C-alpha cells in the first residue's frame, strides 16, 4: 500500500523530483520516505523510479499469458479514444467553447470508454520561456476526475508528425506553432513561413519547422519542461483526492514522421525525455506512436529493445498508427518483438467496436482516433459548432462492445487469444460455429457480423460474452453447475445480476452481456488432437562457393520429415544429388531480394524429404556466389502427402536488423510453426546472428538453427519453431539480426499426425 503524504510534504517532494530531472539524477530521491522504488517495463529501465508507479507494463508473464498494462497494480484493459480538444478549439471551422468540449468528454464516458487520450502541446504549458501556465492541463485533469476517466497525456513536444506543426489550420485565428517561440518561431505559422528562428538547431529536411533531434540542448530543454509537467500533475493529483487520472504519457507524436534510419537517434532522444516521466514523483508508462510504416516501426522497436537489454530505456513500448478498416490488420499488424507491448495507438473511428475485438484476437491493444474533429475519421461528426451526431449506426455497436468489454476487463488484459481466451468470428464475416480456447467452447454467431468471447477464468469458472446475442456450447463433461449474468467490479468480484437458463451442453448469452459459468468437470480436451510434431535434431551446417553436402541429423526414423534450409546470394538453389532420397522444394519458398550474386543478395529456399530409412545426405548445387545449408528433422508430422498446411514467404528489401515473417491460419490443433530467416550479411562465421525470436501466439518459440558464413559474399540462416496449440490464425513472427541486412523469410506450419 502506498504511504500517505500530506500536501506540504508532497510539494517538497515534487520540487526535489523536478530538480532531479533537471540535473539528470539517477538516485531515488524518495527512497527514504517511500520505500523501495518501483520498476517499469523492465528491470533495466534507465531512470530509477522516484515513487510507487501509478501504472506499469508487466512483461514478466507471471500469472498472465501476454504482456499486461497495470494501473495501481491491477490489470488494466483500455477502451480508449483520442479527443482532439485542441483542434475543436483552435481550428477555424470549429471554435468550440470549453463547455462544449466538456460535453464531448462526458459523451465518451457515457459511450463506455474508460480512457481518453488528450494532446498537451509544449506551447500550451510554457507559452514563453520559463513562464508555465497550467490552465489547459488542469482542465483536462478535472474532466477526467469528474467523469471517472483515465487519461493518457499525449505530449506534443518538439516533433509531432515529423516537425513542429501549427496549432490551428490555415484559416485559424490562432497563428502559432505548437512550441514556444524560443524553441521555434515563425512569423506566419499557419502559412508555413520559412523565416524561422530558434535557440536550437533547425533542420529543414522535413519542412520549414523541423528541429535537429541530435541537438543535446534541445533534448535537455524538452526533458526539463516535461519534468515540470509531471511535477505539476503530481501536485495537482495530491490536491484532488489522489485519483491518479493520468496513467500514461506518449512521448511526442508520430516522431519524425516517415524519416527512416536505424531508429537509434529517435530512441536516444525519446528515452532521454522519457526520463522526465520515470524520474518524476508521478511515474506512469511511456509510449511512442509510429506512423503506418513498418520499416520505421520495426527500426524504432529494435533500437528500443537493444537499449532495454543494454543500458536501459525510458520508453516502455512503441506502437503504430494504422488507419485500417481490415480486421486482419488489427489482428496482425503489430509485430511481437522482445518485451514490447503491442498497441495500435491510432485507428479510424469507423467500425471501431468490431476492430477492437479483432485486435484482441491478436493480443493487441487498440486506441481509437477520434471522437470528433476535422480529420474525417470520427465517431461523431460536427453538425453545427459545438453540436454533433453519430457518424453512423455502428456507433451503437461501439457502445455495446465497450460496455461488454468492461464486464470482465481483468481477464481480457491477462489472457491470450487461442489459450484461455478465444475470440470467436473476430473477422465478423461468418455464421459458422467456431471452437477454441483451452475449454474448447463453441460459439454460433447470430449473424455474420456477430462476435463472441469465451474465457477460462479459473479451474471452476468460465466467462462468455456476445455482441449480438448467441449460443455457446460445450462438452457435457464440463459439468456446468450454474450460470448468471453480471459483471466483475473494481475489486474483480462478480456482481450477480440474475441467473441464466442453461443446459448440460449450452447456454444463450444476451446481446452485449456477460455470463459467468461455474463448472466442476473438464472440457474433454481438444477433440482428439494429436500431439505437436517435435524436433529430432539438426545436422552440421555446410558452406562453400561450390557444391556442399550438409549432414543428416542423427537419430532418424522412417517417416521423419527432413527440412533443408539453403541460403544464397539471391541465386537459385538446387539439389544436384538426391543420394537415395526424394527431395522437393517447399512450395512458395525461394523468394529473394537484393542483387543476385551481390553483397546485398538474400534468398532462402527450403527443400523437404520424407526419410525412407536408407537415404544419404543430399548435395546442394553451386548457385553462383556461395551457398550455406543446414538440415532439420521433425517427427510426428502427418504421415502422407505434403506435411504442411501453411507456407508464408516474405522478403525484406530494407537493410535493417528486424526480421518479419507473416502469420497465417491453421485448421489443425498443435501445428508446429517453423520460421526461417536468411540474411545477406553474416555477423561472423558462427552462431550469434539472431536474437529475440518472438511470437506470443506460440506455446514457446525456440531458436534451433543459427549459422553463418563469410565465404563469397557471406550470409546467415536462422530458424525458430513454436507450437500453435489451437487451430486458427497466428500473428507475425519477428527476430532481430546482429547486423543490418536485407532478408528472405519462410514460415511453414507442419501438421501433426
C-alpha positions in Angstrom: 0.0 0.0 0.0 1.2 3.5 -0.8 2.1 5.7 2.1 0.1 8.8 2.6 1.9 12.0 2.2 0.5 15.3 3.3 0.2 18.1 0.7 3.0 20.2 2.1 5.4 17.2 2.2 4.3 16.2 -1.3 5.0 19.6 -2.7 8.6 19.4 -1.3 8.9 16.0 -2.9 7.7 17.5 -6.3 10.3 20.2 -6.1 13.1 17.7 -5.4 11.9 15.4 -8.1 11.9 18.3 -10.6 15.4 19.3 -9.6 16.5 15.7 -10.0 15.2 15.7 -13.6 17.0 18.9 -14.4 20.3 17.6 -13.0 19.9 14.2 -14.6 19.9 12.4 -11.2 19.7 8.6 -11.2 19.4 8.3 -7.4 15.9 7.7 -6.0 15.2 10.8 -4.0 12.0 9.4 -2.4 13.6 6.2 -1.2 13.8 7.4 2.3 10.1 8.2 2.6 8.5 5.9 0.0 10.5 2.7 0.4 11.9 0.6 -2.4 11.4 2.2 -5.8 9.1 0.5 -8.3 10.0 -0.9 -11.6 8.7 0.0 -15.0 8.5 -2.2 -18.1 11.8 -3.9 -17.3 14.3 -4.2 -14.6 16.8 -2.3 -16.7 14.8 0.9 -17.1 17.4 3.7 -17.4 15.8 6.0 -14.9 15.2 5.0 -11.3 11.6 5.4 -10.2 11.1 8.1 -7.6 7.8 6.7 -6.1 5.4 3.8 -6.4 4.4 3.8 -10.0 0.8 4.8 -10.9 1.0 2.5 -13.9 3.4 -0.1 -15.3 3.8 -2.5 -18.2 4.2 -6.0 -16.8 6.3 -8.2 -19.1 7.0 -10.9 -16.5 4.3 -13.3 -17.9 3.8 -14.3 -14.3 0.1 -15.1 -13.9 -0.6 -13.9 -17.4 -0.4 -15.2 -21.0 0.7 -11.9 -22.5 2.2 -8.6 -21.5 -0.1 -6.6 -19.3 -0.8 -2.9 -18.6 -1.4 -2.4 -14.9 -2.9 0.6 -13.1 -2.5 0.7 -9.3 -1.1 -2.9 -9.6 -4.4 -4.2 -11.2 -4.5 -5.5 -14.8 -6.0 -2.7 -17.0 -7.7 -3.2 -20.3 -8.3 0.1 -22.0 -11.3 1.1 -24.1 -9.6 4.3 -25.3 -10.4 7.1 -27.6 -8.5 10.2 -28.5 -10.3 13.6 -28.2 -8.7 16.4 -30.1 -9.9 19.2 -27.9 -7.0 21.3 -29.3 -8.5 21.1 -32.9 -12.0 21.6 -31.6 -10.8 24.9 -30.0 -8.3 26.2 -32.5 -9.5 25.2 -35.9 -11.4 27.8 -37.9 -14.4 25.6 -38.7 -14.9 24.5 -35.1 -14.1 27.0 -32.4 -15.8 25.1 -29.6 -16.2 26.5 -26.1 -14.8 24.8 -23.0 -18.4 23.8 -22.1 -18.9 22.2 -25.5 -15.6 20.3 -25.2 -16.5 19.0 -21.7 -19.8 17.7 -23.0 -17.9 15.6 -25.6 -15.7 14.2 -22.8 -18.9 13.3 -20.9 -20.2 11.6 -24.1 -17.1 9.5 -24.3 -17.6 8.3 -20.7 -21.3 7.5 -21.5 -20.2 5.5 -24.6 -18.2 3.1 -22.4 -14.7 4.4 -23.0 -12.7 4.2 -19.8 -9.7 6.1 -21.0 -9.2 9.2 -23.2 -6.1 10.3 -25.0 -5.7 14.1 -24.8 -2.9 16.1 -26.5 -1.0 18.7 -24.5 1.2 21.0 -26.6 4.5 22.4 -25.3 3.3 25.9 -26.1 0.1 25.3 -24.0 2.1 24.7 -20.8 5.0 27.1 -21.5 3.8 30.0 -23.6 7.1 31.8 -23.1 10.4 30.6 -21.7 10.1 29.7 -18.0 6.6 31.0 -17.8 4.4 28.0 -17.1 0.6 28.0 -17.5 -1.3 25.0 -16.2 -4.8 26.1 -17.2 -5.4 23.7 -20.1 -3.7 20.7 -18.4 -5.7 21.3 -15.2 -8.9 21.5 -17.2 -8.2 18.1 -18.7 -7.3 16.6 -15.3 -10.6 17.9 -13.9 -12.6 16.5 -16.7 -11.2 13.0 -16.1 -11.8 13.1 -12.4 -15.4 14.4 -13.0 -16.3 11.7 -15.4 -14.3 8.9 -13.8 -12.0 8.5 -16.8 -8.3 7.7 -17.0 -6.1 9.8 -19.3 -3.1 9.2 -21.5 -1.4 12.5 -21.9 -0.1 12.9 -25.4 2.9 15.1 -25.1 3.2 17.1 -28.3 6.8 18.4 -27.9 9.5 19.4 -30.4 8.4 16.9 -33.1 4.8 15.9 -33.8 4.3 14.3 -37.2 7.9 14.9 -38.3 8.2 18.5 -37.3 6.6 21.3 -35.2 3.2 21.9 -36.6 0.8 24.9 -36.3 -1.8 24.8 -33.5 -4.6 25.6 -36.0 -5.5 25.2 -39.6 -4.5 27.6 -42.5 -7.5 29.9 -41.7 -7.3 29.8 -37.9 -7.2 32.9 -35.9 -4.6 31.1 -33.7 -1.4 31.7 -35.7 1.3 29.9 -33.6 3.3 26.8 -33.6 2.8 24.0 -31.1 6.0 25.0 -29.4 7.1 28.3 -27.7 8.8 30.9 -29.8 12.2 30.3 -28.3 12.0 26.7 -29.4 10.9 27.6 -32.9 9.4 30.9 -34.1 7.6 31.5 -37.4 6.2 34.9 -38.3 3.3 33.1 -40.1 2.9 29.7 -38.5 -0.2 28.8 -40.5 1.4 29.9 -43.7 4.5 27.7 -43.3 6.8 30.7 -43.4 10.5 29.7 -43.9 11.6 32.8 -41.8 12.1 30.7 -38.7 14.4 31.2 -35.8 15.3 29.0 -32.8 17.5 28.8 -29.8 18.3 25.3 -31.1 19.5 23.7 -34.3 17.0 23.9 -37.2 17.0 21.0 -39.7 14.8 21.6 -42.8 14.9 18.1 -44.0 11.2 17.7 -43.1 9.8 21.1 -44.0 10.5 24.6 -42.5 9.5 23.6 -39.0 11.9 20.8 -38.2 14.4 20.8 -35.4 17.5 18.7 -35.2 16.9 15.9 -32.7 20.6 15.3 -32.2 20.8 18.8 -30.6 21.6 17.8 -26.9 20.5 21.3 -25.7 17.0 20.8 -27.3 16.8 17.4 -25.8 17.8 18.7 -22.3 15.3 21.5 -22.5 12.3 19.3 -23.5 13.3 16.9 -20.8 13.2 19.7 -18.3 9.9 21.1 -19.4 8.2 17.6 -19.4 9.7 17.2 -15.9 7.9 20.3 -14.8 4.7 19.0 -16.3 5.0 15.7 -14.4 5.8 17.5 -11.2 2.6 19.6 -11.6 0.5 16.6 -12.3 1.8 15.0 -9.1 1.0 18.1 -7.0 -2.4 18.6 -8.7 -3.3 14.9 -8.1 -2.3 15.2 -4.4 -4.6 18.2 -4.0 -7.5 16.5 -5.8 -8.1 13.3 -3.8 -5.2 11.3 -5.4 -7.4 9.7 -8.0 -4.4 9.4 -10.4 -6.2 10.4 -13.6 -3.1 10.2 -15.8 -1.9 6.7 -16.4 0.4 7.1 -19.4 2.4 9.6 -21.4 3.0 9.5 -25.1 6.4 11.0 -25.9 5.8 13.3 -28.9 3.5 12.4 -31.7 4.5 10.3 -34.8 8.1 11.3 -34.0 10.0 12.3 -37.2 7.1 11.1 -39.4 8.3 8.7 -42.1 12.0 9.5 -41.7 13.8 6.2 -41.8 17.1 5.3 -40.2 18.2 2.6 -37.7 15.9 4.2 -35.2 18.8 4.8 -32.8 18.7 8.6 -33.0 14.9 8.6 -32.4 15.1 6.3 -29.4 18.1 8.2 -27.9 16.0 11.4 -27.9 12.8 9.8 -26.8 14.3 7.8 -24.0 16.0 10.9 -22.7 12.8 12.9 -22.5 11.1 9.8 -21.1 13.4 10.1 -18.1 11.4 13.2 -17.1 8.4 10.8 -16.5 10.4 7.9 -14.9 12.3 10.2 -12.6 9.2 12.2 -11.5 7.0 12.0 -8.5 4.3 10.6 -10.8 5.5 7.6 -12.6 3.4 6.1 -15.4 4.1 4.1 -18.5 5.6 5.8 -21.5 4.9 5.0 -25.1 5.8 6.2 -28.7 3.5 6.1 -31.7 4.8 5.5 -35.2 3.2 6.3 -38.5 1.8 3.5 -40.6 5.2 2.4 -41.9 6.5 -1.0 -41.0 10.2 -0.3 -41.5 10.3 2.7 -39.3 8.2 0.9 -36.7 10.5 -2.1 -36.6 13.6 0.1 -36.6 12.3 2.0 -33.5 11.2 -1.1 -31.7 14.5 -2.9 -32.4 16.5 0.1 -31.2 14.5 0.4 -28.1 14.8 -3.4 -27.3 18.5 -3.2 -27.8 18.6 -0.3 -25.3 16.3 -2.2 -22.9 18.7 -5.1 -22.8 21.8 -2.8 -22.6 21.9 0.5 -20.7 18.2 0.5 -20.2 15.3 2.6 -21.7 12.7 5.1 -20.5 10.3 4.1 -23.4 8.1 1.3 -22.2 6.6 0.4 -25.7 6.2 1.5 -29.2 3.1 1.1 -31.4 1.7 2.0 -34.7 -1.0 4.5 -36.1 -2.5 2.0 -38.5 -5.7 3.6 -40.0 -7.1 0.4 -41.5 -10.7 -1.0 -41.5 -9.5 -4.5 -42.1 -9.8 -7.0 -39.2 -6.8 -8.9 -40.4 -4.6 -5.7 -40.0 -5.9 -5.2 -36.5 -5.0 -8.8 -35.6 -1.6 -9.0 -37.1 -0.1 -5.5 -37.9 1.9 -5.3 -34.6 5.0 -7.5 -34.5 6.0 -9.4 -31.4 9.5 -8.2 -30.6 11.3 -8.5 -27.3 9.4 -7.0 -24.4 7.4 -4.5 -26.5 3.7 -4.3 -25.5 1.6 -4.4 -28.7 -0.6 -1.4 -29.3 -2.3 0.2 -32.3 -2.2 3.7 -31.0 -4.4 5.4 -33.5 -7.0 3.9 -35.9 -10.0 5.2 -37.7 -13.1 5.6 -35.5 -15.4 4.0 -38.1 -16.5 0.5 -37.0 -14.0 0.7 -34.2 -16.0 -1.7 -32.0 -15.5 -4.8 -34.2 -11.9 -3.7 -34.9 -11.3 -3.6 -31.2 -12.2 -7.2 -30.9 -10.1 -8.1 -33.9 -7.1 -6.5 -32.2 -8.0 -8.5 -29.1 -7.7 -11.6 -31.2 -4.1 -10.5 -32.0 -3.3 -9.8 -28.3 -3.0 -6.2 -29.3 -4.5 -3.0 -27.6 -6.4 -0.7 -29.9 -6.9 3.0 -29.4 -9.5 4.9 -31.5 -8.9 8.2 -33.3 -11.0 10.1 -32.8 -14.2 11.3 -31.0 -15.0 14.4 -33.2 -13.0 16.8 -35.3 -11.8 17.9 -38.7 -9.9 14.7 -39.7 -12.8 12.8 -41.3 -12.3 9.6 -39.2 -14.5 10.4 -36.3 -17.0 8.6 -34.2 -19.1 11.7 -34.2 -19.4 14.5 -36.9 -20.0 18.1 -36.2 -23.4 19.3 -37.2 -23.2 22.9 -36.0 -20.4 24.5 -33.9 -20.4 22.6 -30.6 -23.0 20.1 -31.7 -22.5 16.6 -33.2 -24.2 13.4 -34.3 -23.0 9.8 -34.7 -21.1 9.2 -37.9 -23.1 6.0 -38.5 -25.4 3.5 -36.9 -22.4 1.4 -35.9 -21.8 3.8 -33.0 -24.5 1.9 -31.1 -22.5 -1.2 -31.6 -19.3 0.6 -30.3 -21.2 1.5 -27.1 -22.4 -2.1 -26.8 -18.9 -3.6 -27.2 -17.3 -1.0 -24.9 -19.7 -1.8 -22.1 -19.4 -5.6 -22.8 -15.6 -5.4 -22.5 -15.9 -3.7 -19.1 -17.8 -6.6 -17.7 -14.5 -8.5 -17.3 -11.6 -6.3 -18.2 -9.1 -8.1 -16.0 -9.4 -11.4 -17.8 -9.2 -9.7 -21.2 -6.0 -8.0 -20.0 -4.4 -11.2 -18.7 -5.3 -13.9 -21.2 -4.0 -14.5 -24.7 -6.2 -15.5 -27.6 -6.3 -19.2 -28.5 -5.2 -20.0 -25.0 -7.5 -19.3 -22.0 -9.2 -16.6 -24.2 -10.9 -17.2 -27.5 -12.4 -14.5 -29.8 -15.0 -16.2 -32.0 -15.6 -14.9 -35.5 -13.2 -11.9 -34.9 -13.3 -11.1 -38.6 -17.0 -10.6 -38.3 -17.7 -12.4 -41.6 -19.3 -15.8 -40.9 -22.3 -17.5 -39.3 -20.4 -20.8 -38.9 -19.7 -22.1 -35.4 -16.1 -21.7 -34.2 -14.4 -23.6 -31.4 -11.4 -22.7 -29.4 -9.6 -21.9 -26.2 -8.5 -24.3 -23.5 -12.1 -25.2 -22.7 -12.9 -25.9 -26.4 -16.1 -23.8 -26.2 -18.1 -23.3 -29.4 -19.9 -20.1 -30.4 -22.6 -19.9 -33.1 -23.0 -16.3 -34.3 -26.5 -14.8 -34.6 -25.4 -13.0 -37.9 -22.2 -13.0 -39.9 -21.1 -9.8 -38.1 -21.6 -11.2 -34.6 -18.6 -11.8 -32.4 -18.3 -13.9 -29.2 -15.7 -14.2 -26.5 -15.1 -17.3 -24.3 -12.7 -17.2 -21.3 -11.4 -19.8 -18.9 -11.2 -17.7 -15.9 -10.2 -20.4 -13.4 -10.4 -24.1 -12.8 -14.1 -23.7 -11.9 -15.2 -20.5 -13.8 -15.7 -19.5 -17.4 -16.9 -16.2 -18.8 -18.9 -15.8 -22.0 -19.7 -12.6 -23.9 -21.7 -12.0 -27.0 -22.0 -8.8 -29.1 -25.4 -9.6 -30.7 -26.6 -12.4 -28.5 -25.8 -16.0 -29.4 -25.4 -19.6 -28.3 -22.3 -21.1 -26.7 -21.9 -24.9 -26.5 -19.5 -27.0 -24.5 -18.9 -30.7 -23.7 -21.2 -32.2 -21.1 -18.1 -33.4 -19.3 -17.5 -29.8 -18.3 -20.3 -30.4 -15.7 -21.7 -26.8 -15.6 -23.3 -26.2 -12.2 -24.5 -22.6 -12.6 -24.9 -19.6 -14.9 -25.5 -16.0 -14.1 -25.4 -12.6 -15.9 -23.5 -9.7 -14.5 -20.0 -8.1 -14.3 -16.8 -8.0 -12.3 -16.5 -4.9 -10.2 -13.4 -2.8 -9.5 -12.1 -5.3 -7.0 -12.6 -8.1 -9.6 -15.5 -9.6 -7.7 -18.5 -11.0 -9.6 -21.7 -8.9 -9.3 -24.6 -11.3 -10.0 -27.5 -9.6 -11.8 -29.6 -12.7 -12.2 -29.5 -16.4 -13.1 -29.5 -17.6 -16.7 -31.0 -20.7 -18.0 -28.6 -23.3 -19.3 -28.3 -27.0 -20.2 -25.6 -29.5 -19.8 -24.1 -28.5 -23.1 -25.3 -25.0 -24.0 -26.2 -21.5 -22.8 -27.6 -18.4 -24.6 -25.9 -15.1 -23.8 -27.8 -11.9 -24.5 -26.5 -9.1 -26.7 -23.7 -7.1 -25.1 -23.9 -9.2 -22.0 -21.5 -11.4 -20.0 -22.4 -14.8 -18.4 -20.3 -16.5 -15.8 -20.4 -20.3 -15.8 -19.4 -22.4 -12.8 -18.3 -25.9 -13.5 -16.6 -28.9 -11.8 -15.6 -31.1 -14.8 -13.3 -30.9 -17.7 -13.7 -29.8 -21.3 -13.0 -33.1 -22.8 -9.8 -31.9 -24.4 -9.3 -30.7 -27.9 -11.4 -33.3 -29.7 -8.8 -36.0 -30.1 -6.0 -33.7 -31.3 -2.6 -35.4 -32.0 0.4 -34.0 -30.1 2.5 -31.5 -31.9 5.4 -32.6 -34.1 8.8 -32.4 -32.4 12.3 -31.6 -33.5 14.5 -34.7 -33.7 17.7 -32.8 -34.2 19.8 -30.8 -36.7 22.8 -31.7 -38.8 26.0 -29.8 -39.2 26.0 -26.8 -41.5 27.9 -26.7 -44.7 29.0 -23.6 -46.7 31.2 -23.1 -49.8 31.5 -21.2 -53.0 31.0 -24.6 -54.7 28.7 -27.6 -54.1 28.0 -28.6 -50.5 26.7 -31.7 -48.7 25.1 -30.7 -45.3 25.0 -33.7 -42.9 21.8 -35.6 -41.9 20.7 -35.2 -38.3 21.3 -38.2 -36.1 18.7 -40.5 -34.6 16.5 -40.5 -37.7 13.5 -42.9 -38.1 11.5 -43.7 -41.2 8.8 -41.1 -42.0 10.6 -38.3 -40.2 10.3 -35.1 -42.2 13.6 -33.5 -43.3 13.7 -29.8 -43.9 16.8 -28.4 -45.7 17.4 -24.7 -45.4 19.6 -23.2 -48.1 20.8 -19.6 -48.2 22.2 -18.0 -51.3 23.1 -14.5 -52.6 19.6 -14.3 -54.2 20.6 -17.0 -56.7 18.6 -20.2 -57.4 19.3 -23.1 -55.2 19.1 -26.7 -56.3 19.7 -30.3 -55.2 22.3 -31.8 -57.6 22.4 -35.2 -56.0 19.4 -36.6 -54.1 21.5 -39.6 -52.8 18.7 -42.1 -52.4 16.1 -39.7 -51.2 13.2 -37.8 -52.7 13.7 -34.0 -52.3 11.4 -31.2 -53.4 11.1 -27.5 -52.8 8.6 -26.4 -50.1 6.0 -24.7 -52.3 6.4 -21.0 -52.2 9.9 -20.8 -50.7 12.8 -19.4 -52.7 11.9 -15.7 -52.9 14.9 -13.4 -52.9 15.9 -9.8 -52.6 18.9 -7.7 -53.5 21.3 -8.1 -56.3 21.8 -11.7 -57.5 25.3 -12.7 -56.5 25.9 -9.3 -54.8 26.7 -8.3 -51.3 23.1 -7.5 -50.5 21.5 -10.6 -52.1 19.5 -12.9 -49.9 17.3 -15.9 -50.8 16.1 -18.7 -48.5 15.0 -21.9 -50.3 13.6 -24.8 -48.2 13.7 -28.4 -49.6 11.9 -31.3 -47.9 12.0 -35.1 -47.9 10.3 -37.9 -46.0 13.1 -40.0 -44.6 12.9 -43.5 -46.1 15.3 -45.2 -43.7 18.3 -45.6 -46.0 18.8 -42.3 -47.9 22.0 -40.3 -47.5 22.8 -36.6 -47.3 21.9 -34.7 -50.5 24.3 -32.4 -52.4 23.4 -28.8 -52.9 24.5 -27.5 -56.3 26.6 -24.4 -57.0 24.3 -21.4 -57.2 27.0 -18.9 -58.2 28.4 -16.9 -55.4 28.0 -19.2 -52.4 25.6 -21.5 -50.6 25.0 -22.1 -46.9 22.8 -25.0 -45.8 21.6 -26.8 -42.7 19.1 -29.7 -42.2 16.4 -30.2 -39.5 14.5 -33.4 -38.7 10.8 -33.4 -37.5 8.9 -36.3 -36.0 5.2 -36.7 -35.6 4.0 -34.9 -38.7 1.2 -36.1 -40.9 2.1 -39.4 -42.5 1.2 -38.8 -46.1 1.4 -36.0 -48.7 2.9 -32.6 -48.1 3.4 -32.2 -44.3 2.5 -28.6 -44.2 -0.8 -26.7 -44.4 0.5 -23.1 -44.4 3.6 -21.7 -46.2 4.3 -17.9 -46.0 7.1 -16.3 -47.8 8.4 -12.8 -47.2 11.3 -10.6 -48.5 12.5 -7.5 -46.7 14.1 -5.1 -49.1 15.2 -2.7 -46.3 18.7 -3.0 -44.8 17.9 -3.2 -41.1 18.1 -5.6 -38.2 14.4 -6.6 -38.0 13.1 -9.9 -39.4 9.4 -10.3 -40.1 7.5 -13.5 -41.1 3.9 -13.2 -41.9 1.4 -15.1 -39.8 -1.3 -17.5 -41.2 -4.3 -19.6 -40.3 -4.3 -23.3 -39.5 -7.1 -25.8 -39.4 -5.4 -28.3 -37.0 -4.6 -28.1 -33.4 -0.9 -28.4 -32.4 0.7 -27.4 -35.7 4.5 -26.9 -35.4 5.3 -23.5 -36.9 8.8 -23.3 -38.4 10.1 -19.9 -39.3 13.3 -19.4 -41.3 15.2 -16.2 -41.9 18.1 -15.8 -44.2 20.3 -12.6 -44.2 22.6 -11.3 -46.9 25.2 -10.4 -44.4 26.6 -12.6 -41.6 27.8 -11.3 -38.2 30.8 -13.7 -38.3 31.2 -17.3 -39.1 29.4 -18.7 -36.2 26.1 -18.9 -34.3 25.3 -15.5 -32.9 23.5 -13.9 -35.8 19.9 -13.9 -34.4 18.2 -12.8 -31.2 14.7 -12.1 -29.8 12.7 -14.6 -31.7 9.1 -13.6 -30.8 5.6 -14.7 -31.3 3.1 -14.5 -28.4 0.7 -16.9 -30.1 3.0 -19.9 -29.7 3.3 -22.1 -26.6 7.1 -21.5 -27.0 9.2 -20.0 -29.8 12.7 -21.5 -29.7 15.7 -21.0 -31.9 17.0 -24.2 -33.4 19.4 -23.0 -36.1 21.7 -20.0 -36.1 24.6 -20.3 -38.6 26.5 -18.0 -40.9 29.4 -18.0 -43.4 31.8 -15.4 -44.8 32.6 -17.4 -48.0 31.8 -15.5 -51.1 29.6 -12.5 -50.1 28.5 -14.3 -47.0 25.1 -14.9 -45.4 23.3 -16.4 -42.5 20.4 -18.7 -41.7 18.2 -18.6 -38.5 15.3 -21.0 -37.8 12.9 -21.0 -34.8 9.9 -23.2 -34.0 6.8 -22.9 -31.9 3.6 -24.8 -31.3 0.2 -23.3 -32.1 -1.9 -25.3 -29.7 -5.3 -24.2 -31.0 -6.2 -24.1 -34.7 -6.8 -20.6 -36.1 -4.8 -17.6 -37.1 -1.4 -16.7 -35.7 0.3 -13.4 -35.9 3.6 -12.3 -37.5 6.8 -13.7 -36.1 9.8 -11.5 -35.6 13.5 -11.7 -34.8 16.5 -9.4 -34.7 19.7 -9.8 -36.7 23.1 -8.9 -35.3 23.8 -6.8 -38.3 21.6 -4.8 -40.7 20.8 -6.7 -43.8 18.2 -7.5 -46.4 16.3 -10.7 -45.7 14.3 -13.6 -47.1 11.9 -15.4 -44.8 9.7 -18.5 -44.9 7.1 -19.6 -42.4 5.8 -23.2 -42.5 3.0 -24.8 -40.5 3.7 -28.5 -40.1 0.6 -30.6 -39.4 0.5 -33.3 -36.7 -0.5 -36.9 -37.3 
